[in-house]
Amino acid sequence: MLSIGIGEIQKNTSVFSNLTEAIQIIDKRKKQVLAMVYPIQNQSIVDKLAGKYKDIVKATTLSTQDIKNLAMTQAMEEKYGLSS
């Protein structure tokens, strides 16, 4: 774990851009820990959200616009009782 003072952060803010380990921000005059900064974990959110259904969903050849149009048509049919 790295320890960095406030003055060092003011001089060099790029420390946070490539953070690989936890940093302890300290006030060197008061010898007090002000904050702990941890690196973010870059993981795909899709894998987390898909869960057990990610392999069940079939790939489609439709464009996004076609999918939106089909969804809108289905919603209108349900709301107004229309059939195509």
Secondary structure, 3 states (H helix, E strand, C coil): CEEEEHHHHHHCHHHHCCCCCCEEEEECCCCEEEEEECCCCCCCHHHHHHHHHCCCCCCCCCCHHHHHHHHHHHHHHHHHCCCC
